[in-house]
Structures are given as structure tokens and as C-alpha cells.
Amino acid sequence: MRDYLLTEDQRDCLQEITNVAMGQAGDRLARLLNVFVVLSIPHVSVLNPTDIAMALQSLNRENEDDVVHGVCQGFIGGGIAGEAMLIFHGTDFNDLAKLLKYDRIPDEQAQNELLMDTANVLNGACLRGMAEQLDTNFSFGPPMLLGHHCNITDLLQSNNMKWKQALVVEINYAIENRQINCDLLLVIAEHSISGLVEKLNYLLD
């Protein structure tokens, strides 16, 4: 899969584009919830599904059996197709419910709604920010629940990933003074990497 590896310039360009987009998404979430959102530096790598599980286990988690919750949402446009996977870990649903002004105790149905609502805000804002910089438009599929109260390996297996390798951008969001943490993975499957590289080369020229 050597042909799919990015040059250092292409990787830096994608990292900067993602950095701007996630900043916009974090700002939108911060304004919506009136909180301070802590962002990581985006990490760009070419991974297979097993690598993704290992990478996520190493991000902000001490125990690989930590319970996680996940939502995925497909996107396509400008020769680029992929999915945004939002993985929640170490998240207190009571905190999330208060911030999103849910007026009931978050039972499982309400928890699913909270996950979907947060995913809509973060995925949409981040992907729109990326599309704008790449001078394209993304169409979005509906967000779908990947898994609830499971470990990361089971969560990724449930997604039934059909690709062998993908370009993955990992971003971590946390809300200050709240027990709310999530990793946003932008997964661009192997057949779409050339479309993205074309856009990056255009920007670099």
C-alpha cells in the first residue's frame, strides 16, 4: 500500500486543514453548550482496522476494556468518500444531558439521542470546514449508532469495515470540567485517497 502514503507536505497540509476544521467544530460546540472545549492536535496516519482499535485504546485510556459508545456517519463529495466515527469514552451522560438541556434522566433511548445530537454538531461542522478548504461539498448520510456500552474492539468489529487500509485522521475533543470525552476519526478508505491527494496537491501548488 506504499502508493497511498502521503508525502510529508501532503500530510502537513491535511493536518492543517483538519486543525482549522476541528477548531470550527469545537467553537460551534463551545458556543452551543457555553463551555470550553479542549482539542488535541490532529494525527494523520494510514491504518488498517486492527491498527485503529490499537490507536484508540492508546488514546486517553489506561484500560483497553473501557466502555465506549460510537456513532458513524458517511460522507461523499469531490471524489472523496469516507466516514466520520465519533467514539465516546469516559463520558457521563448526566453531564451531557445537562449541557444539551435534556429535561429527563438519560435512559438508553435518551443516551442514544444525546450521542446522535453531539455527532451531528461535531461531524457536520468539522466536515463542512474541511470541504470548504478543499473547495468541494460533502453530502452526509444519516448518523448511525455503532455500539453502546461496549469495548473498542467490539465496536469496530460491529462496523464491519470492508477496507483493508485507510487514511485516518484522529482528533480528540474534551469538555473542560465535565466528564465528556470523544475521539473523532475521519476514515477515508483506500479507493478515495487518490481523490484527496489530488485536492491536497492543488492546494500545495
HELIX and SHEET records of a PDB file:
HELIX    1   1 ARG A    2  TYR A    4  5                                   3    
HELIX    2   2 GLU A    8  LEU A   33  1                                  26    
HELIX    3   3 PRO A   49  SER A   58  1                                  10    
HELIX    4   4 PHE A   93  LEU A   99  1                                   7    
HELIX    5   5 GLU A  108  GLN A  133  1                                  26    
HELIX    6   6 ILE A  152  SER A  158  1                                   7    
HELIX    7   7 GLU A  190  LEU A  204  1                                  15    
SHEET    1   A 3 VAL A  37  LEU A  39  0                                        
SHEET    2   A 3 ALA A 166  ILE A 175 -1                                        
SHEET    3   A 3 HIS A  43  LEU A  47 -1                                        
SHEET    1   B 6 VAL A  37  LEU A  39  0                                        
SHEET    2   B 6 ALA A 166  ILE A 175 -1                                        
SHEET    3   B 6 ASN A 181  ALA A 189 -1                                        
SHEET    4   B 6 ILE A  80  HIS A  89 -1                                        
SHEET    5   B 6 VAL A  68  GLY A  77 -1                                        
SHEET    6   B 6 SER A 139  PHE A 140 -1                                        
SHEET    1   C 6 VAL A  37  LEU A  39  0                                        
SHEET    2   C 6 ALA A 166  ILE A 175 -1                                        
SHEET    3   C 6 ASN A 181  ALA A 189 -1                                        
SHEET    4   C 6 ILE A  80  HIS A  89 -1                                        
SHEET    5   C 6 VAL A  68  GLY A  77 -1                                        
SHEET    6   C 6 MET A 144  CYS A 150 -1                                        
END                                                                             
